[in-house]
Structures are given as C-alpha cells and as structure tokens.
Amino acid sequence: MRDILNAITTRWSEEETFGLATVVSTFRSAPRDPGAALAVVGDGEVIGSVSGGCVEGAVYELATVVTETGAPVLRRYGVSDDDAFAVGLTCGGILDIFVEPISKKTFPELGAIRDAVERGEPVAVATVISGPGQVGARRVIWGDVSVESAGSLGAGARLDTAVDDDVRGMLAQGRTGIRHYGEHGERRGDELAIFVNSFAPPPRMFVFGAIDFAAAVARIGKFLGYRVTVCDARPVFATRSRFPDADEVIVDWPHRFLAGAEVDGRTVICVLTHDPKFDVPVLEVALRTPAGYIGAMGSRRTHEDRLERLRAAGLTERELSRLRSPIGLDLGARTPEETAVSIAAELIQLRWGGTGQALTSTEGRIHRDERMAV
C-alpha cells in the first residue's frame, strides 16, 4: 500500500469512499508480495496493482461491490490451476486478497499514517481478515512505544496488547504478513487471522568511496528502495552534484561516520574505495555491527591484503567471514553500471535465498516465500 498511499489519502481527504484490495498472503509463483494494494475510487479509476495484471479485473469488480455494501471480503484467487487460468493468474500461483471499504469514517487514522511514512517514522496497521472476531476491525500501532495505539481488533484488551507487542517486532524487521491468535488473544491459537501491514522506514545503504562506481550503486540502491548515504573524507569528490540520487552525501572519514550511524540487520554497507587507509578502518567498524550485508570492492589480491590488515587489527575469523569480497555476483561486470547491477543482484539473491544461477538451468518454484535478512 505504500506505493499508492499518497494517491488514496488524497481521495480520503476529499471525503470519498472507495474499495481497497490488499494482498495478504501468497503461495507458489504469485506475482506480488503481501502488502501490494489496488484501490477502485469513486469515478472508476484504478490506483495500484495486486497481481501485475493477472486478476485485476476480478478484483476491480469485487472492490466495487464492497464499496457499495460496506462489507469487507477475503477472497482467494488461484485455488487450482483451472481457477488460476480462469481469472488470468497464469503463473499458477495463489493470492489471498482482502477487500475493504475505506473512508474517513472507517479509517480515520489514514492521514496520520501517511504523514508518519513521509517523516520516515515506523507505523503498522493490523486488520482482522478472518475468524470469529469483527472482520475488518483495525488497529494502528506506532513504532514509538510512547504513542498509544489507535483502534481495537474487537476481541478485547488481551488481543490488542498481544498484537501490539508482536507488531512492533515485525516493524523492527520490516516484515508484513499474517499472524494467528486464539479467540481471546492467545498467541498459539488459530481462530483469528490478523494481517499486519508494516510501514517501516526504508532500509539504509551506506556507500563509502565517492567514485564513479559509487554513483551507479547509489542510483540502483535508491531504485531498490534503500535510503542511500554516500560518504567520503574528500570534499572535492563527495558533492551533491556528483551523487544526485543519494539521500545524503557526507564529508567525513568513513569509519568515524559509521561508528556514529544507526545500523541494523537490514542495513547494507558497500565499501568501494579499495584504498587501505579508508577501507580497513571502516570495515573494522562495519564487521562489528549487525549489518545484514557488508561488501568491499577490489581484486582478489586486494582482498587477501585487506584480510591480513583486518586480522592485525584484531578481527576474528568469524567476523571476517561476514565480508563479501570481491563484492557482487559473477556477471562479468566491467563498467560502473554493470558492477552496480552485480551488487544489486547479490543483495536480491541474499534477500530471497536465490541460487544466482540462470533460471533456465534451475527447476522448481521461481519465487521464495520467506524474505531473508537484507
């Protein structure tokens, strides 16, 4: 829903009621991830997508009906291959889509959620999608624990409290998906299905070394949804004009900047200087952080020299094993743009657990269900 949040909030602020369809779970080769959304607004316009075109027509009709009746619906598309082809889900996958009516009356917190997302503040929406509770009941949980959650899931304070705790954990990991609870909020129950749509701040990408390769990496990192920071100690190179795609351009020694930066399991660190006086100190800091990905550019000879310097600095073999160097997948890349693609390919492979091989040489499912660390 993040992709269409601004557009639907505009309609919401104009006192419009519209149907919102959200992918809540997927199986096999489904084309979109949970959280993908499509809205059918009052003039019949479609905003967003839930399947890349496969089932949009059927979802459009359902969203129109839900807007008229005011009753939310959970619908599965692609229960069988025949059903999948009937609605156009030719990939053979399965989508569970929750369709609900949205207005200022039914979703008064939508504007505040949009504002929080724009400020980069974590917020999540938990919605009952099936079970004995009030289907469509919604609770908004803010990442800031000092801010009270809004709304109730309709099964008592015990459920609301349990969901608040679980959702804040999902927000910290940037995870969206379904959680199951007992009728009275028991975590081990399965009577209630609650969809959690997390609007976590974008993961961070730190690019060290203000070179032409860094400009390409910053550009593709931004395209992949990262908040990109480029850092170099040389002010003549670390300029906004050279890195227009970066969110931040910092003039500082990389190791000093990284030591004071916020780093978590979703953070990507790319060290592109291949100069020992820069990359050894920053890698010494990086390899002791919880960053999900740490890669360094350089030849194999440079890599071996770098490892010896890091060992001399006191890093353990376990810490050194986290370093991905030479950085990127083996695509035969030569130009800065090609190298950036190889780094992006490695990030995607690690995120989803892919093999890195050509799909024509593999068998089985194309898409994985579980997102990895980065």
C-alpha positions as a Markdown table, in Angstrom:
| # | Residue | x | y | z |
|---|---|---|---|---|
| 1 | Met | 0.0 | 0.0 | 0.0 |
| 2 | Arg | 3.0 | 2.3 | 0.4 |
| 3 | Asp | 3.2 | 2.8 | -3.3 |
| 4 | Ile | -0.4 | 4.2 | -3.5 |
| 5 | Leu | -0.6 | 5.8 | -0.1 |
| 6 | Asn | -0.4 | 9.4 | -1.2 |
| 7 | Ala | -3.0 | 8.9 | -4.0 |
| 8 | Ile | -5.6 | 7.2 | -1.8 |
| 9 | Thr | -5.1 | 9.6 | 1.0 |
| 10 | Thr | -5.9 | 12.4 | -1.4 |
| 11 | Arg | -9.2 | 10.7 | -2.2 |
| 12 | Trp | -9.8 | 10.0 | 1.5 |
| 13 | Ser | -9.3 | 13.7 | 2.4 |
| 14 | Glu | -11.9 | 14.6 | -0.2 |
| 15 | Glu | -14.5 | 12.6 | 1.8 |
| 16 | Glu | -14.6 | 9.8 | -0.7 |
| 17 | Thr | -15.4 | 6.2 | 0.0 |
| 18 | Phe | -13.6 | 3.6 | -2.1 |
| 19 | Gly | -12.6 | 0.0 | -2.2 |
| 20 | Leu | -9.1 | -1.1 | -1.2 |
| 21 | Ala | -7.8 | -4.5 | -2.1 |
| 22 | Thr | -4.6 | -5.7 | -0.4 |
| 23 | Val | -2.6 | -8.9 | -1.0 |
| 24 | Val | -2.4 | -10.5 | 2.4 |
| 25 | Ser | -0.7 | -13.8 | 1.5 |
| 26 | Thr | 0.8 | -15.6 | -1.5 |
| 27 | Phe | 1.7 | -19.1 | -2.4 |
| 28 | Arg | 3.8 | -20.5 | -5.2 |
| 29 | Ser | 4.7 | -18.2 | -8.0 |
| 30 | Ala | 2.5 | -15.3 | -7.1 |
| 31 | Pro | 3.4 | -12.0 | -8.9 |
| 32 | Arg | 3.1 | -9.5 | -6.0 |
| 33 | Asp | 4.2 | -9.6 | -2.3 |
| 34 | Pro | 1.9 | -9.2 | 0.7 |
| 35 | Gly | 1.1 | -5.5 | 1.1 |
| 36 | Ala | 0.6 | -4.8 | -2.6 |
| 37 | Ala | -2.6 | -2.9 | -3.0 |
| 38 | Leu | -5.2 | -1.7 | -5.5 |
| 39 | Ala | -7.9 | 0.9 | -5.0 |
| 40 | Val | -11.0 | 1.5 | -7.0 |
| 41 | Val | -12.0 | 5.1 | -6.4 |
| 42 | Gly | -15.4 | 6.8 | -7.0 |
| 43 | Asp | -15.0 | 7.6 | -10.7 |
| 44 | Gly | -14.0 | 4.0 | -11.5 |
| 45 | Glu | -10.3 | 4.8 | -11.7 |
| 46 | Val | -7.9 | 2.1 | -10.6 |
| 47 | Ile | -4.9 | 3.0 | -8.5 |
| 48 | Gly | -2.1 | 0.4 | -7.9 |
| 49 | Ser | -2.0 | -3.3 | -8.6 |
| 50 | Val | -2.3 | -6.6 | -6.8 |
| 51 | Ser | -1.1 | -9.0 | -9.4 |
| 52 | Gly | 0.7 | -7.2 | -12.2 |
| 53 | Gly | -2.4 | -7.5 | -14.3 |
| 54 | Cys | -3.4 | -11.2 | -13.7 |
| 55 | Val | -6.5 | -10.8 | -11.6 |
| 56 | Glu | -7.1 | -7.1 | -11.7 |
| 57 | Gly | -10.4 | -7.4 | -13.5 |
| 58 | Ala | -11.9 | -9.7 | -10.9 |
| 59 | Val | -10.6 | -7.7 | -8.0 |
| 60 | Tyr | -11.9 | -4.5 | -9.6 |
| 61 | Glu | -15.4 | -6.0 | -9.6 |
| 62 | Leu | -15.2 | -7.2 | -6.1 |
| 63 | Ala | -13.9 | -3.8 | -4.8 |
| 64 | Thr | -16.8 | -2.1 | -6.5 |
| 65 | Val | -19.3 | -4.4 | -4.7 |
| 66 | Val | -17.5 | -4.0 | -1.3 |
| 67 | Thr | -17.7 | -0.2 | -1.7 |
| 68 | Glu | -21.5 | -0.5 | -2.3 |
| 69 | Thr | -22.2 | -3.0 | 0.5 |
| 70 | Gly | -19.7 | -1.8 | 3.1 |
| 71 | Ala | -18.8 | -5.4 | 4.0 |
| 72 | Pro | -15.1 | -6.5 | 3.8 |
| 73 | Val | -14.3 | -9.7 | 2.0 |
| 74 | Leu | -11.3 | -12.1 | 2.0 |
| 75 | Arg | -11.1 | -13.8 | -1.4 |
| 76 | Arg | -8.6 | -16.4 | -2.7 |
| 77 | Tyr | -7.6 | -16.5 | -6.4 |
| 78 | Gly | -5.9 | -19.5 | -7.9 |
| 79 | Val | -7.1 | -22.3 | -5.6 |
| 80 | Ser | -6.5 | -24.6 | -8.5 |
| 81 | Asp | -4.6 | -24.2 | -11.8 |
| 82 | Asp | -8.0 | -24.2 | -13.6 |
| 83 | Asp | -9.2 | -21.4 | -11.3 |
| 84 | Ala | -6.0 | -19.5 | -11.8 |
| 85 | Phe | -6.3 | -19.5 | -15.5 |
| 86 | Ala | -10.0 | -18.6 | -15.3 |
| 87 | Val | -9.1 | -15.3 | -13.7 |
| 88 | Gly | -5.9 | -14.8 | -15.6 |
| 89 | Leu | -3.4 | -15.9 | -12.9 |
| 90 | Thr | -1.5 | -17.8 | -15.5 |
| 91 | Cys | 1.6 | -18.2 | -13.3 |
| 92 | Gly | -0.3 | -20.9 | -11.3 |
| 93 | Gly | 0.2 | -19.0 | -8.0 |
| 94 | Ile | -2.3 | -18.3 | -5.3 |
| 95 | Leu | -3.3 | -14.9 | -3.9 |
| 96 | Asp | -5.3 | -14.2 | -0.8 |
| 97 | Ile | -6.7 | -10.7 | -1.2 |
| 98 | Phe | -8.6 | -8.7 | 1.5 |
| 99 | Val | -11.0 | -6.1 | 0.1 |
| 100 | Glu | -12.4 | -3.4 | 2.4 |
| 101 | Pro | -14.3 | -0.1 | 2.1 |
| 102 | Ile | -12.2 | 3.0 | 3.0 |
| 103 | Ser | -13.4 | 6.4 | 4.1 |
| 104 | Lys | -12.7 | 8.9 | 6.8 |
| 105 | Lys | -15.4 | 7.2 | 8.9 |
| 106 | Thr | -14.0 | 3.6 | 8.6 |
| 107 | Phe | -10.3 | 4.6 | 8.6 |
| 108 | Pro | -9.8 | 7.9 | 10.5 |
| 109 | Glu | -6.1 | 7.3 | 11.0 |
| 110 | Leu | -5.1 | 7.1 | 7.3 |
| 111 | Gly | -3.9 | 10.7 | 7.1 |
| 112 | Ala | -1.7 | 10.3 | 10.2 |
| 113 | Ile | -0.3 | 7.1 | 8.8 |
| 114 | Arg | 0.6 | 8.9 | 5.5 |
| 115 | Asp | 2.3 | 11.7 | 7.5 |
| 116 | Ala | 4.3 | 9.2 | 9.6 |
| 117 | Val | 5.5 | 7.4 | 6.5 |
| 118 | Glu | 6.6 | 10.7 | 4.9 |
| 119 | Arg | 8.6 | 11.5 | 8.1 |
| 120 | Gly | 10.2 | 8.1 | 8.0 |
| 121 | Glu | 8.6 | 7.0 | 11.2 |
| 122 | Pro | 7.6 | 3.3 | 11.6 |
| 123 | Val | 3.9 | 2.5 | 11.8 |
| 124 | Ala | 1.8 | -0.6 | 11.1 |
| 125 | Val | -1.8 | -1.4 | 10.5 |
| 126 | Ala | -3.2 | -4.7 | 12.0 |
| 127 | Thr | -6.6 | -5.8 | 10.5 |
| 128 | Val | -8.8 | -8.8 | 11.3 |
| 129 | Ile | -9.3 | -10.6 | 8.0 |
| 130 | Ser | -11.0 | -13.8 | 9.2 |
| 131 | Gly | -12.2 | -15.5 | 12.3 |
| 132 | Pro | -14.9 | -15.1 | 15.0 |
| 133 | Gly | -14.0 | -11.5 | 15.7 |
| 134 | Gln | -15.1 | -8.4 | 13.8 |
| 135 | Val | -13.7 | -8.9 | 10.3 |
| 136 | Gly | -12.3 | -5.6 | 9.2 |
| 137 | Ala | -11.6 | -4.3 | 12.7 |
| 138 | Arg | -8.4 | -2.4 | 12.6 |
| 139 | Arg | -5.6 | -1.2 | 15.0 |
| 140 | Val | -2.8 | 1.2 | 14.2 |
| 141 | Ile | 0.4 | 0.6 | 16.0 |
| 142 | Trp | 3.1 | 3.3 | 16.1 |
| 143 | Gly | 6.8 | 2.3 | 16.3 |
| 144 | Asp | 7.2 | 4.8 | 19.1 |
| 145 | Val | 6.1 | 3.0 | 22.2 |
| 146 | Ser | 5.2 | 6.2 | 23.9 |
| 147 | Val | 2.4 | 6.8 | 21.4 |
| 148 | Glu | -0.8 | 4.9 | 22.2 |
| 149 | Ser | -2.2 | 2.5 | 19.5 |
| 150 | Ala | -5.4 | 3.6 | 17.9 |
| 151 | Gly | -8.5 | 1.4 | 17.4 |
| 152 | Ser | -9.3 | -2.1 | 18.6 |
| 153 | Leu | -9.4 | -5.5 | 17.0 |
| 154 | Gly | -12.7 | -6.3 | 18.6 |
| 155 | Ala | -11.8 | -9.2 | 20.8 |
| 156 | Gly | -10.7 | -7.5 | 24.0 |
| 157 | Ala | -7.7 | -5.8 | 25.5 |
| 158 | Arg | -5.7 | -9.1 | 25.7 |
| 159 | Leu | -5.7 | -9.4 | 21.9 |
| 160 | Asp | -4.9 | -5.8 | 21.4 |
| 161 | Thr | -1.9 | -6.0 | 23.8 |
| 162 | Ala | -0.6 | -9.2 | 22.2 |
| 163 | Val | -0.8 | -7.7 | 18.7 |
| 164 | Asp | 0.9 | -4.5 | 19.8 |
| 165 | Asp | 3.9 | -6.4 | 21.1 |
| 166 | Asp | 4.2 | -8.7 | 18.0 |
| 167 | Val | 3.7 | -5.9 | 15.5 |
| 168 | Arg | 6.5 | -3.8 | 17.0 |
| 169 | Gly | 8.8 | -6.8 | 16.5 |
| 170 | Met | 7.6 | -7.1 | 12.9 |
| 171 | Leu | 8.2 | -3.4 | 12.4 |
| 172 | Ala | 11.8 | -3.7 | 13.6 |
| 173 | Gln | 12.4 | -6.3 | 10.9 |
| 174 | Gly | 10.3 | -4.5 | 8.2 |
| 175 | Arg | 8.0 | -7.6 | 7.9 |
| 176 | Thr | 4.5 | -7.7 | 6.6 |
| 177 | Gly | 2.3 | -10.7 | 6.9 |
| 178 | Ile | -0.5 | -12.7 | 8.7 |
| 179 | Arg | -0.4 | -13.6 | 12.4 |
| 180 | His | -2.8 | -16.0 | 14.1 |
| 181 | Tyr | -4.3 | -15.8 | 17.5 |
| 182 | Gly | -6.9 | -17.5 | 19.7 |
| 183 | Glu | -10.4 | -16.0 | 20.0 |
| 184 | His | -9.3 | -14.3 | 23.2 |
| 185 | Gly | -5.8 | -13.2 | 22.1 |
| 186 | Glu | -3.9 | -16.4 | 22.8 |
| 187 | Arg | -0.7 | -16.3 | 20.6 |
| 188 | Arg | -0.9 | -20.1 | 19.9 |
| 189 | Gly | -4.4 | -20.0 | 18.7 |
| 190 | Asp | -5.5 | -20.1 | 15.0 |
| 191 | Glu | -9.1 | -18.9 | 15.2 |
| 192 | Leu | -8.3 | -15.2 | 14.3 |
| 193 | Ala | -6.2 | -14.2 | 11.3 |
| 194 | Ile | -4.8 | -10.7 | 11.5 |
| 195 | Phe | -2.9 | -9.1 | 8.6 |
| 196 | Val | -0.1 | -6.8 | 9.6 |
| 197 | Asn | 0.9 | -4.2 | 7.1 |
| 198 | Ser | 4.2 | -2.7 | 8.2 |
| 199 | Phe | 5.3 | 0.7 | 7.0 |
| 200 | Ala | 8.9 | 0.5 | 8.3 |
| 201 | Pro | 11.4 | 3.2 | 7.2 |
| 202 | Pro | 13.4 | 2.2 | 4.2 |
| 203 | Pro | 16.5 | 0.1 | 4.9 |
| 204 | Arg | 19.8 | 2.0 | 4.9 |
| 205 | Met | 22.5 | 1.7 | 2.3 |
| 206 | Phe | 25.9 | 3.2 | 3.2 |
| 207 | Val | 28.2 | 3.6 | 0.2 |
| 208 | Phe | 31.8 | 4.5 | 1.1 |
| 209 | Gly | 34.0 | 6.0 | -1.5 |
| 210 | Ala | 32.9 | 8.9 | -3.7 |
| 211 | Ile | 33.9 | 7.3 | -7.1 |
| 212 | Asp | 32.0 | 6.7 | -10.3 |
| 213 | Phe | 31.1 | 3.2 | -9.2 |
| 214 | Ala | 29.5 | 4.7 | -6.0 |
| 215 | Ala | 27.3 | 6.9 | -8.2 |
| 216 | Ala | 26.0 | 3.9 | -10.0 |
| 217 | Val | 25.5 | 1.9 | -6.8 |
| 218 | Ala | 23.7 | 4.9 | -5.2 |
| 219 | Arg | 21.4 | 5.1 | -8.2 |
| 220 | Ile | 20.4 | 1.4 | -8.2 |
| 221 | Gly | 20.2 | 1.3 | -4.4 |
| 222 | Lys | 17.6 | 4.1 | -4.5 |
| 223 | Phe | 15.8 | 2.2 | -7.2 |
| 224 | Leu | 15.6 | -0.9 | -4.9 |
| 225 | Gly | 14.1 | 1.2 | -2.1 |
| 226 | Tyr | 17.1 | 1.9 | 0.1 |
| 227 | Arg | 17.8 | 5.2 | 1.8 |
| 228 | Val | 21.2 | 5.8 | 0.4 |
| 229 | Thr | 24.1 | 7.7 | 2.1 |
| 230 | Val | 27.4 | 8.3 | 0.2 |
| 231 | Cys | 30.4 | 9.1 | 2.5 |
| 232 | Asp | 33.9 | 10.1 | 1.7 |
| 233 | Ala | 36.5 | 12.2 | 3.5 |
| 234 | Arg | 37.4 | 14.1 | 0.4 |
| 235 | Pro | 35.1 | 17.2 | -0.1 |
| 236 | Val | 36.1 | 17.7 | -3.7 |
| 237 | Phe | 34.6 | 14.3 | -4.6 |
| 238 | Ala | 31.7 | 14.0 | -2.1 |
| 239 | Thr | 29.4 | 16.5 | -3.6 |
| 240 | Arg | 25.7 | 16.6 | -4.2 |
| 241 | Ser | 26.1 | 17.3 | -7.9 |
| 242 | Arg | 28.1 | 14.0 | -8.3 |
| 243 | Phe | 25.5 | 12.0 | -6.4 |
| 244 | Pro | 22.1 | 13.4 | -7.2 |
| 245 | Asp | 20.4 | 10.0 | -6.4 |
| 246 | Ala | 21.7 | 9.8 | -2.9 |
| 247 | Asp | 19.6 | 10.9 | 0.1 |
| 248 | Glu | 22.7 | 12.1 | 1.9 |
| 249 | Val | 26.2 | 13.0 | 0.9 |
| 250 | Ile | 28.5 | 13.1 | 3.9 |
| 251 | Val | 32.0 | 14.5 | 4.0 |
| 252 | Asp | 33.7 | 12.6 | 6.8 |
| 253 | Trp | 36.1 | 9.8 | 7.4 |
| 254 | Pro | 34.1 | 6.7 | 6.7 |
| 255 | His | 35.0 | 4.8 | 9.9 |
| 256 | Arg | 34.2 | 7.8 | 12.0 |
| 257 | Phe | 30.8 | 8.4 | 10.3 |
| 258 | Leu | 29.8 | 4.7 | 10.5 |
| 259 | Ala | 30.7 | 4.5 | 14.2 |
| 260 | Gly | 28.0 | 7.0 | 14.9 |
| 261 | Ala | 25.4 | 5.8 | 12.4 |
| 262 | Glu | 22.3 | 3.7 | 13.1 |
| 263 | Val | 22.9 | 0.2 | 11.7 |
| 264 | Asp | 20.5 | -2.8 | 11.9 |
| 265 | Gly | 20.0 | -6.1 | 10.3 |
| 266 | Arg | 18.5 | -4.6 | 7.2 |
| 267 | Thr | 21.5 | -2.2 | 6.6 |
| 268 | Val | 23.7 | -2.6 | 3.5 |
| 269 | Ile | 27.3 | -1.4 | 3.6 |
| 270 | Cys | 29.3 | -1.1 | 0.4 |
| 271 | Val | 33.0 | -0.2 | 0.7 |
| 272 | Leu | 34.1 | 0.9 | -2.8 |
| 273 | Thr | 37.4 | 2.8 | -2.0 |
| 274 | His | 39.8 | -0.1 | -2.4 |
| 275 | Asp | 42.3 | 2.1 | -0.6 |
| 276 | Pro | 43.6 | 0.6 | 2.7 |
| 277 | Lys | 43.7 | 3.9 | 4.6 |
| 278 | Phe | 40.0 | 4.2 | 4.0 |
| 279 | Asp | 38.5 | 0.7 | 3.7 |
| 280 | Val | 40.4 | -1.1 | 6.5 |
| 281 | Pro | 39.2 | 1.3 | 9.3 |
| 282 | Val | 35.6 | 1.4 | 8.0 |
| 283 | Leu | 35.5 | -2.4 | 7.6 |
| 284 | Glu | 36.9 | -2.8 | 11.1 |
| 285 | Val | 33.8 | -0.9 | 12.3 |
| 286 | Ala | 31.4 | -2.4 | 9.9 |
| 287 | Leu | 32.2 | -6.1 | 10.7 |
| 288 | Arg | 31.3 | -5.4 | 14.3 |
| 289 | Thr | 27.8 | -4.1 | 13.5 |
| 290 | Pro | 24.7 | -6.1 | 12.9 |
| 291 | Ala | 24.5 | -5.0 | 9.2 |
| 292 | Gly | 22.8 | -7.6 | 7.0 |
| 293 | Tyr | 25.3 | -7.1 | 4.1 |
| 294 | Ile | 28.9 | -5.9 | 4.1 |
| 295 | Gly | 30.7 | -5.9 | 0.8 |
| 296 | Ala | 34.0 | -4.5 | -0.4 |
| 297 | Met | 35.3 | -3.8 | -3.9 |
| 298 | Gly | 38.8 | -4.9 | -5.0 |
| 299 | Ser | 40.7 | -7.6 | -6.7 |
| 300 | Arg | 41.4 | -11.0 | -5.0 |
| 301 | Arg | 44.9 | -9.8 | -4.2 |
| 302 | Thr | 43.5 | -6.6 | -2.7 |
| 303 | His | 41.0 | -8.8 | -0.7 |
| 304 | Glu | 43.8 | -11.0 | 0.7 |
| 305 | Asp | 45.9 | -8.0 | 1.7 |
| 306 | Arg | 42.8 | -6.4 | 3.3 |
| 307 | Leu | 42.1 | -9.6 | 5.3 |
| 308 | Glu | 45.6 | -9.6 | 6.7 |
| 309 | Arg | 45.3 | -6.0 | 7.8 |
| 310 | Leu | 41.9 | -6.7 | 9.4 |
| 311 | Arg | 43.4 | -9.7 | 11.3 |
| 312 | Ala | 46.2 | -7.4 | 12.5 |
| 313 | Ala | 43.5 | -5.0 | 13.7 |
| 314 | Gly | 42.1 | -7.8 | 15.9 |
| 315 | Leu | 39.1 | -9.1 | 13.9 |
| 316 | Thr | 38.2 | -12.7 | 14.3 |
| 317 | Glu | 37.7 | -15.2 | 11.5 |
| 318 | Arg | 34.0 | -15.3 | 12.4 |
| 319 | Glu | 33.8 | -11.6 | 11.9 |
| 320 | Leu | 35.8 | -11.7 | 8.7 |
| 321 | Ser | 33.5 | -14.4 | 7.3 |
| 322 | Arg | 30.8 | -11.8 | 7.0 |
| 323 | Leu | 32.7 | -9.8 | 4.4 |
| 324 | Arg | 31.6 | -10.3 | 0.9 |
| 325 | Ser | 34.6 | -9.5 | -1.2 |
| 326 | Pro | 35.1 | -9.2 | -4.1 |
| 327 | Ile | 31.7 | -7.5 | -4.0 |
| 328 | Gly | 28.7 | -8.7 | -6.1 |
| 329 | Leu | 27.8 | -11.7 | -8.2 |
| 330 | Asp | 29.9 | -13.0 | -11.0 |
| 331 | Leu | 28.2 | -11.4 | -14.0 |
| 332 | Gly | 31.4 | -10.4 | -15.8 |
| 333 | Ala | 30.7 | -6.8 | -15.0 |
| 334 | Arg | 33.2 | -4.1 | -16.1 |
| 335 | Thr | 31.5 | -0.7 | -16.1 |
| 336 | Pro | 30.3 | 1.1 | -13.0 |
| 337 | Glu | 26.7 | 0.5 | -14.1 |
| 338 | Glu | 27.3 | -3.2 | -14.7 |
| 339 | Thr | 29.1 | -3.5 | -11.3 |
| 340 | Ala | 26.2 | -1.9 | -9.6 |
| 341 | Val | 23.9 | -4.4 | -11.2 |
| 342 | Ser | 26.1 | -7.3 | -9.9 |
| 343 | Ile | 25.9 | -5.8 | -6.4 |
| 344 | Ala | 22.2 | -5.4 | -6.6 |
| 345 | Ala | 21.9 | -9.0 | -7.9 |
| 346 | Glu | 23.7 | -10.2 | -4.8 |
| 347 | Leu | 21.5 | -8.2 | -2.5 |
| 348 | Ile | 18.4 | -9.7 | -4.1 |
| 349 | Gln | 19.8 | -13.2 | -4.0 |
| 350 | Leu | 20.6 | -12.9 | -0.3 |
| 351 | Arg | 17.2 | -11.3 | 0.4 |
| 352 | Trp | 15.2 | -14.1 | -1.1 |
| 353 | Gly | 17.6 | -17.1 | -1.0 |
| 354 | Gly | 18.0 | -17.5 | -4.7 |
| 355 | Thr | 20.8 | -19.6 | -6.3 |
| 356 | Gly | 22.3 | -16.9 | -8.5 |
| 357 | Gln | 22.1 | -19.3 | -11.5 |
| 358 | Ala | 20.2 | -18.7 | -14.7 |
| 359 | Leu | 16.5 | -19.7 | -14.3 |
| 360 | Thr | 16.7 | -21.9 | -17.4 |
| 361 | Ser | 19.2 | -24.1 | -15.5 |
| 362 | Thr | 17.1 | -24.5 | -12.4 |
| 363 | Glu | 13.9 | -26.4 | -11.5 |
| 364 | Gly | 11.0 | -25.9 | -9.1 |
| 365 | Arg | 9.5 | -22.7 | -7.9 |
| 366 | Ile | 10.8 | -19.4 | -9.0 |
| 367 | His | 9.7 | -17.3 | -6.1 |
| 368 | Arg | 10.6 | -17.9 | -2.4 |
| 369 | Asp | 8.0 | -17.2 | 0.4 |
| 370 | Glu | 10.4 | -16.1 | 3.1 |
| 371 | Arg | 12.3 | -12.8 | 3.0 |
| 372 | Met | 15.9 | -13.1 | 4.2 |
| 373 | Ala | 17.8 | -10.5 | 6.3 |
| 374 | Val | 18.7 | -7.8 | 3.8 |
